[in-house]
Amino acid sequence: SNVRDTRFTVSWTSSSEEKGSLHYGATPDLGYTAYDDRGDAPFATHHVTLTDLQPETRYYYEVLSGSSSFDNGGVYFTVTTGPSIIPTGSVVPAGRVVEADGETPAEGAIVYVTIKDTDGQGSSGSSARESVLVDQNGFWNVELVNARTLDVQDLFGFTEEADHLIAEVDGGPKGMGYLETTASDNAGGTNLRPDIVLQVTKH
């Protein structure tokens, strides 16, 4: 998610709190290490953003989570960064995510955001995925003008207040959540999206 010209994010969850990191590089030799955006500490949700990358370059990576490593069967996972594009304007939806009790802030849950074209204007289909972590008070926000088309070659053109925002939340052990709403700015906190209440699925 969050694929730009010089950065992208890799995220996942684990059943218990453990340290997560990535080994990555522009060749299969890898050579670099990146840690969770919150620091080199144990979490049940993992959100690792690689920065200072080169535009339009393929990067290889493997995931380290606790004592396990995941290297995509020995061929490594890959992401190709996009071209350099400077967006204009600002549309920042925001809202809250709470745990299944409807009150406790779901700190650390991962919110995956896509824009869905519903008015037939601008870009068609859905945008590439953005992702953010829920803060200690349960709030999330994402700058939609950064969103790109699925091939990350262009900015995703959308109509504020008309096109839809889809938020899929993965809280790991805290549960999952989903919201479809309009792509609207939070207007300084006065226009928040509806709360997302996580649901824990019993196995």
Disulfide bonds with the S-S distance in Angstrom:
none
